[in-house]
Amino acid sequence: MARRSLQSLRKLCAIVLWTTVLATLGPVHAAKMVVMEVRGTSLKVGESVDGTQTLTLKEGERVVVIGPDGKTTTRRGPYTGPLLSSGGPAPDPKQALSVLMASRDARTSSIGVVRSGAGAVKLPSPWLVDITRSGQRCLQEGETPVMWRPDSPQPLPFVIFPADRSWRADFQWGAGETQMRMPPLSRFQGLTTMLVNLDQQEFAISFSSIPKEVDNPIVLVAWMLEKGCIQQADAILESMRTAASANDKK
């Protein structure tokens, strides 16, 4: 009986010891967060920050960050505390993919099929700008848009206007041509919304810039979903699903 009590005491002491050690070491993983939106703080969009760092926000200030697991966190002032309430283990790619797919489906349902681009023709690259439908498009910071249309044997003219229709630019798709880089003209610089007249239909396309430093595919998809670039996010999700499937077969 005394021997069992001694063994139980030793186990209890071991548990207490390891609990103390773990508490001293802190969280298993200090998540690196990417800043997506800021208002009134010294943080910069695209900056990578430690999720456990203390953040102080005044009234009216706001920070939106994306974690390596694809989850978005928003902090609004007045607030003083860590970006994340606690650290955690390194994100599991399969779990992150599931979270992103659920987020994608939820956003598609909430904003509607036509507006979101759900059901659109799949893009061969996430950085192409589909000009055959209205909606949001994401661009890498500093890059010139590359316009895209589904493959067609027919030549087709189209026209681009700014939102105020102060000028127009005429273009021509060649037979079988699917990609066309926007010309380096001064009037296209800083253009955030354009109207495209294609085959007697007009589409409004708005651009959102993503810093080049953001290259983690999980973070990119989460960013694109937040900005409404569903079709482009789908292109990355498809490559992630393919990679995950190939890895499972190994």
C-alpha positions, -999 to 999 in steps of 0.1 A, spaced: 0 0 0 28 24 10 47 15 -22 16 23 -44 12 56 -26 49 64 -32 45 56 -69 14 78 -72 33 106 -55 62 103 -79 38 104 -109 21 135 -95 55 152 -90 64 143 -126 32 158 -139 37 190 -119 73 192 -131 64 189 -168 35 213 -164 59 239 -150 85 233 -177 59 237 -205 46 268 -189 81 283 -188 87 274 -224 55 291 -235 34 281 -265 45 252 -287 44 274 -318 44 312 -321 23 317 -352 34 341 -378 6 363 -389 4 383 -422 -12 417 -420 -40 421 -445 -57 453 -435 -47 481 -411 -63 514 -400 -44 539 -378 -15 517 -367 22 515 -375 18 480 -390 20 476 -428 -1 455 -451 19 424 -461 40 425 -430 47 393 -410 42 396 -373 44 373 -343 9 363 -332 19 364 -295 32 400 -296 13 426 -276 -8 449 -297 -22 483 -285 -50 498 -306 -68 531 -299 -104 538 -306 -111 536 -343 -80 516 -351 -82 481 -366 -59 453 -377 -69 422 -398 -43 394 -400 -42 359 -416 -26 330 -398 -6 301 -414 -37 280 -410 -57 303 -432 -79 317 -404 -85 355 -403 -84 374 -370 -96 410 -365 -87 433 -336 -104 466 -331 -95 494 -307 -96 501 -279 -76 469 -274 -44 459 -256 -33 423 -258 -18 396 -281 -29 393 -317 -39 357 -309 -52 346 -275 -27 317 -275 -1 299 -296 -7 265 -310 10 237 -330 22 241 -365 -8 241 -389 -18 208 -405 -20 213 -443 -50 190 -447 -69 208 -419 -60 242 -434 -72 230 -468 -105 219 -452 -109 253 -434 -103 272 -467 -128 250 -486 -154 256 -460 -147 294 -460 -149 294 -498 -182 276 -499 -197 299 -472 -186 330 -490 -200 317 -523 -233 310 -507 -235 344 -490 -226 366 -520 -242 346 -548 -230 325 -577 -229 352 -603 -212 379 -582 -186 356 -567 -176 339 -600 -185 304 -587 -190 281 -615 -168 302 -638 -144 286 -662 -113 275 -643 -83 297 -646 -50 281 -657 -31 305 -634 -44 324 -603 -29 357 -614 -49 360 -647 -78 385 -649 -109 370 -664 -126 398 -683 -156 378 -693 -175 384 -660 -178 411 -634 -163 409 -599 -132 414 -578 -97 405 -591 -65 402 -571 -32 414 -585 3 410 -572 16 444 -561 33 463 -589 24 438 -616 6 447 -648 -27 428 -652 -28 399 -677 -62 397 -692 -77 363 -700 -106 347 -718 -116 311 -723 -101 295 -754 -120 304 -785 -113 300 -822 -130 333 -829 -113 368 -830 -132 392 -808 -129 430 -802 -134 445 -767 -132 479 -752 -119 491 -717 -132 522 -700 -124 537 -665 -153 540 -641 -159 576 -651 -157 568 -689 -132 596 -694 -114 576 -721 -116 543 -739 -90 517 -751 -98 493 -780 -84 458 -781 -87 427 -803 -86 391 -792 -69 371 -820 -83 336 -829 -72 312 -802 -56 340 -781 -64 336 -744 -40 360 -727 -31 396 -732 -10 418 -709 -24 452 -702 -2 478 -722 21 499 -701 2 532 -706 0 559 -680 -38 559 -680 -38 523 -667 -16 531 -637 -35 532 -605 -67 519 -622 -87 501 -595 -120 496 -614 -125 492 -652 -155 485 -674 -150 460 -701 -174 459 -731 -171 425 -747 -194 410 -773 -221 436 -765 -219 429 -728 -204 452 -701 -186 439 -671 -173 459 -641 -140 446 -627 -123 459 -595 -87 453 -586 -72 445 -552 -35 444 -546 -16 417 -527 20 423 -516 46 401 -533 59 391 -499 27 371 -494 37 338 -511 22 312 -487 -6 295 -507 -28 291 -477 -25 327 -468 -30 337 -504 -62 318 -507 -75 332 -474 -66 367 -487 -83 362 -520 -114 349 -504 -116 379 -481 -113 402 -511 -139 383 -531 -114 369 -557 -131 335 -557 -122 323 -592 -85 330 -585 -86 314 -551 -102 283 -568 -71 280 -590 -48 278 -560 -72 255 -541 -72 231 -571 -34 229 -571 -34 223 -533 -60 195 -537 -39 179 -564 -7 181 -543 -25 167 -513 -39 138 -534 -5 130 -548 10 130 -513 -16 106 -501 -7 81 -528 29 81 -518 
